C-alpha cells in the first residue's frame, strides 16, 4: 500500500500578513440622498452639542442655587440658635428678678417704713434683732403639787 500525502492548499506569506481587502459596498442609495443624510447627521450632532451645553449650564445653575440655599439655611439655623440662646438668657434673668422681687419688700411695705429706694434701704442703719426670751417649760411631774397625790396623803 502506498501512503498518500496530505493535500494542503499553499497560502503565500504575503497573504497571511495582509488582511483580505474588503470589497467596497455598493451603495443602495443615490449620492444626493446620501449627502442629504450626512448633512442631517451633522445637524443632529450640532444640536446634541448645543443641547448638552444647555443641559450643562442648567445643571450649573441648579448647583449654584442649591449651594446658595444650603448657605442660607445654615445662616438661618445659626441665627435661630443665637436667638434661642438669647431667649434662654433672658428667661434666666427674668427668673432671677422674680426671685429677687419675692425676697425684697413690696412697694407698700417700703412706703410704710419710709425707705423710698433700694439704695436707701441698703444704706439705712440696721437694728439688732430682738431675741425672744423663752421661759423654761415646767415638767409634768413638777406641775402636780405633792400634797395632792394620794400616795403622799395616805
KOLSE-309312 format. One record per residue (C-alpha): residue number from 1; x, y, z. Coordinates in pm, 1 decimal, padded with zeros to 6 digits. Example, Ala and Ser with C-alpha at 12.3 -4.5 7.8 and 13.67 -1.06 7.14 Angstrom:
2
<pt baro="1" u="01230.0" v="-00450.0" w="00780.0"/>
<pt baro="2" u="01367.0" v="-00106.0" w="00714.0"/>
# end
This chain:
154
<pt baro="1" u="00000.0" v="00000.0" w="00000.0"/>
<pt baro="2" u="00116.5" v="00343.6" w="-00081.0"/>
<pt baro="3" u="00075.3" v="00624.7" w="00174.0"/>
<pt baro="4" u="-00098.6" v="00922.0" w="00036.4"/>
<pt baro="5" u="00037.1" v="01264.9" w="00118.7"/>
<pt baro="6" u="-00194.9" v="01518.7" w="00271.0"/>
<pt baro="7" u="-00322.6" v="01763.5" w="00025.3"/>
<pt baro="8" u="-00293.5" v="02115.7" w="00160.8"/>
<pt baro="9" u="-00351.8" v="02443.0" w="-00010.3"/>
<pt baro="10" u="-00049.7" v="02660.3" w="-00009.4"/>
<pt baro="11" u="-00101.1" v="03014.0" w="00117.0"/>
<pt baro="12" u="00164.9" v="03267.2" w="00040.2"/>
<pt baro="13" u="00336.3" v="03459.3" w="00320.5"/>
<pt baro="14" u="00218.3" v="03788.4" w="00177.4"/>
<pt baro="15" u="-00143.4" v="03677.1" w="00201.9"/>
<pt baro="16" u="-00100.5" v="03582.9" w="00566.2"/>
<pt baro="17" u="00035.0" v="03922.8" w="00673.3"/>
<pt baro="18" u="-00220.9" v="04138.3" w="00489.4"/>
<pt baro="19" u="-00588.9" v="04116.7" w="00571.6"/>
<pt baro="20" u="-00807.1" v="04036.6" w="00280.0"/>
<pt baro="21" u="-00918.8" v="04357.4" w="00115.1"/>
<pt baro="22" u="-01287.6" v="04423.8" w="00171.2"/>
<pt baro="23" u="-01487.9" v="04495.6" w="-00129.1"/>
<pt baro="24" u="-01643.9" v="04841.5" w="-00132.6"/>
<pt baro="25" u="-02012.4" v="04806.8" w="-00058.4"/>
<pt baro="26" u="-02222.0" v="04901.8" w="-00347.8"/>
<pt baro="27" u="-02438.4" v="05195.8" w="-00234.5"/>
<pt baro="28" u="-02808.8" v="05127.1" w="-00241.3"/>
<pt baro="29" u="-02898.5" v="05493.5" w="-00245.3"/>
<pt baro="30" u="-02806.2" v="05776.1" w="-00474.7"/>
<pt baro="31" u="-02523.9" v="06011.0" w="-00388.4"/>
<pt baro="32" u="-02756.8" v="06306.3" w="-00341.5"/>
<pt baro="33" u="-02966.3" v="06113.1" w="-00087.5"/>
<pt baro="34" u="-02654.1" v="06003.6" w="00099.9"/>
<pt baro="35" u="-02523.3" v="06363.1" w="00101.8"/>
<pt baro="36" u="-02855.6" v="06481.8" w="00244.8"/>
<pt baro="37" u="-02839.1" v="06216.5" w="00518.0"/>
<pt baro="38" u="-02482.7" v="06320.7" w="00602.1"/>
<pt baro="39" u="-02593.5" v="06683.5" w="00638.3"/>
<pt baro="40" u="-02885.0" v="06577.5" w="00862.0"/>
<pt baro="41" u="-02645.9" v="06371.9" w="01078.5"/>
<pt baro="42" u="-02417.8" v="06674.6" w="01115.3"/>
<pt baro="43" u="-02716.1" v="06887.4" w="01220.5"/>
<pt baro="44" u="-02819.6" v="06627.9" w="01479.0"/>
<pt baro="45" u="-02466.2" v="06623.5" w="01616.0"/>
<pt baro="46" u="-02456.2" v="07001.5" w="01644.4"/>
<pt baro="47" u="-02799.1" v="07002.8" w="01808.6"/>
<pt baro="48" u="-02686.0" v="06740.8" w="02057.9"/>
<pt baro="49" u="-02379.8" v="06950.5" w="02136.9"/>
<pt baro="50" u="-02593.8" v="07259.4" w="02187.3"/>
<pt baro="51" u="-02843.2" v="07065.2" w="02399.2"/>
<pt baro="52" u="-02558.3" v="06921.3" w="02602.9"/>
<pt baro="53" u="-02414.4" v="07268.8" w="02659.1"/>
<pt baro="54" u="-02758.3" v="07396.0" w="02763.5"/>
<pt baro="55" u="-02805.3" v="07099.0" w="02995.4"/>
<pt baro="56" u="-02463.7" v="07155.8" w="03149.8"/>
<pt baro="57" u="-02537.8" v="07525.2" w="03201.2"/>
<pt baro="58" u="-02877.0" v="07443.5" w="03354.9"/>
<pt baro="59" u="-02712.3" v="07190.5" w="03585.1"/>
<pt baro="60" u="-02453.3" v="07450.9" w="03687.0"/>
<pt baro="61" u="-02732.6" v="07697.2" w="03769.3"/>
<pt baro="62" u="-02914.9" v="07433.0" w="03974.6"/>
<pt baro="63" u="-02595.7" v="07352.7" w="04163.6"/>
<pt baro="64" u="-02536.6" v="07722.2" w="04234.5"/>
<pt baro="65" u="-02895.0" v="07761.8" w="04358.2"/>
<pt baro="66" u="-02864.2" v="07453.6" w="04579.5"/>
<pt baro="67" u="-02537.0" v="07579.5" w="04727.8"/>
<pt baro="68" u="-02688.0" v="07922.5" w="04794.1"/>
<pt baro="69" u="-02994.8" v="07764.1" w="04955.2"/>
<pt baro="70" u="-02772.3" v="07549.6" w="05176.8"/>
<pt baro="71" u="-02569.8" v="07855.0" w="05284.3"/>
<pt baro="72" u="-02888.1" v="08049.4" w="05354.7"/>
<pt baro="73" u="-03030.4" v="07763.6" w="05560.0"/>
<pt baro="74" u="-02706.1" v="07739.2" w="05758.0"/>
<pt baro="75" u="-02716.8" v="08113.7" w="05829.3"/>
<pt baro="76" u="-03082.7" v="08088.7" w="05932.6"/>
<pt baro="77" u="-03014.5" v="07795.3" w="06166.5"/>
<pt baro="78" u="-02716.6" v="07976.2" w="06319.6"/>
<pt baro="79" u="-02928.2" v="08288.2" w="06379.1"/>
<pt baro="80" u="-03209.6" v="08077.4" w="06525.3"/>
<pt baro="81" u="-02962.4" v="07914.2" w="06764.3"/>
<pt baro="82" u="-02836.9" v="08259.1" w="06870.6"/>
<pt baro="83" u="-03194.6" v="08381.2" w="06923.7"/>
<pt baro="84" u="-03272.8" v="08070.7" w="07127.3"/>
<pt baro="85" u="-02967.4" v="08128.6" w="07346.3"/>
<pt baro="86" u="-03058.6" v="08495.2" w="07396.8"/>
<pt baro="87" u="-03414.6" v="08397.5" w="07491.4"/>
<pt baro="88" u="-03282.4" v="08139.6" w="07737.3"/>
<pt baro="89" u="-03056.1" v="08400.6" w="07899.3"/>
<pt baro="90" u="-03346.1" v="08647.5" w="07914.1"/>
<pt baro="91" u="-03563.7" v="08386.3" w="08088.3"/>
<pt baro="92" u="-03284.5" v="08321.2" w="08338.7"/>
<pt baro="93" u="-03251.1" v="08695.2" w="08410.2"/>
<pt baro="94" u="-03628.0" v="08727.8" w="08446.8"/>
<pt baro="95" u="-03632.8" v="08433.2" w="08687.3"/>
<pt baro="96" u="-03356.8" v="08595.7" w="08895.0"/>
<pt baro="97" u="-03550.0" v="08922.1" w="08904.6"/>
<pt baro="98" u="-03868.7" v="08740.5" w="09006.2"/>
<pt baro="99" u="-03693.8" v="08566.7" w="09295.9"/>
<pt baro="100" u="-03531.0" v="08896.0" w="09396.2"/>
<pt baro="101" u="-03869.7" v="09068.6" w="09399.1"/>
<pt baro="102" u="-04014.0" v="08797.4" w="09622.9"/>
<pt baro="103" u="-03724.9" v="08838.9" w="09866.2"/>
<pt baro="104" u="-03735.1" v="09220.6" w="09856.8"/>
<pt baro="105" u="-04013.8" v="09404.3" w="10038.9"/>
<pt baro="106" u="-04304.8" v="09523.8" w="09830.0"/>
<pt baro="107" u="-04361.5" v="09890.9" w="09743.1"/>
<pt baro="108" u="-04633.2" v="09927.8" w="10005.3"/>
<pt baro="109" u="-04404.2" v="09794.6" w="10278.8"/>
<pt baro="110" u="-04121.8" v="10023.7" w="10168.6"/>
<pt baro="111" u="-04354.7" v="10325.9" w="10180.1"/>
<pt baro="112" u="-04467.5" v="10234.8" w="10532.8"/>
<pt baro="113" u="-04111.3" v="10200.7" w="10660.6"/>
<pt baro="114" u="-04012.5" v="10523.4" w="10493.9"/>
<pt baro="115" u="-03748.7" v="10385.8" w="10256.9"/>
<pt baro="116" u="-03800.9" v="10506.0" w="09904.5"/>
<pt baro="117" u="-03525.9" v="10338.8" w="09708.3"/>
<pt baro="118" u="-03325.4" v="10019.3" w="09730.9"/>
<pt baro="119" u="-03009.2" v="10222.7" w="09784.5"/>
<pt baro="120" u="-03164.6" v="10397.7" w="10082.8"/>
<pt baro="121" u="-03276.1" v="10062.9" w="10221.4"/>
<pt baro="122" u="-02923.6" v="09923.6" w="10190.5"/>
<pt baro="123" u="-02759.5" v="10229.1" w="10346.8"/>
<pt baro="124" u="-03003.9" v="10253.4" w="10638.0"/>
<pt baro="125" u="-02860.9" v="10152.7" w="10977.9"/>
<pt baro="126" u="-02960.6" v="09801.3" w="11067.9"/>
<pt baro="127" u="-03134.3" v="09739.6" w="11400.6"/>
<pt baro="128" u="-03017.8" v="09444.9" w="11604.0"/>
<pt baro="129" u="-03262.4" v="09157.1" w="11605.2"/>
<pt baro="130" u="-03459.9" v="09124.2" w="11929.0"/>
<pt baro="131" u="-03412.3" v="08785.9" w="12083.0"/>
<pt baro="132" u="-03724.4" v="08630.2" w="12219.2"/>
<pt baro="133" u="-03693.1" v="08524.2" w="12578.3"/>
<pt baro="134" u="-03833.5" v="08179.3" w="12630.4"/>
<pt baro="135" u="-03935.8" v="08052.1" w="12968.0"/>
<pt baro="136" u="-03829.8" v="07702.8" w="13051.7"/>
<pt baro="137" u="-04126.0" v="07471.5" w="13049.7"/>
<pt baro="138" u="-04211.1" v="07301.0" w="13370.0"/>
<pt baro="139" u="-04215.0" v="06927.0" w="13354.9"/>
<pt baro="140" u="-04540.0" v="06746.0" w="13419.3"/>
<pt baro="141" u="-04415.5" v="06586.2" w="13742.7"/>
<pt baro="142" u="-04324.7" v="06921.0" w="13895.3"/>
<pt baro="143" u="-04652.5" v="07077.9" w="13794.2"/>
<pt baro="144" u="-04854.4" v="06842.9" w="14017.4"/>
<pt baro="145" u="-04842.4" v="06951.9" w="14380.7"/>
<pt baro="146" u="-04706.2" v="06689.8" w="14621.4"/>
<pt baro="147" u="-04993.6" v="06720.3" w="14864.9"/>
<pt baro="148" u="-05248.3" v="06641.6" w="14601.7"/>
<pt baro="149" u="-05108.9" v="06297.8" w="14524.3"/>
<pt baro="150" u="-05294.5" v="06012.3" w="14708.1"/>
<pt baro="151" u="-04973.7" v="05824.3" w="14796.1"/>
<pt baro="152" u="-04833.2" v="06109.4" w="14997.1"/>
<pt baro="153" u="-05156.7" v="06178.8" w="15183.3"/>
<pt baro="154" u="-05201.8" v="05816.7" w="15284.6"/>
# end
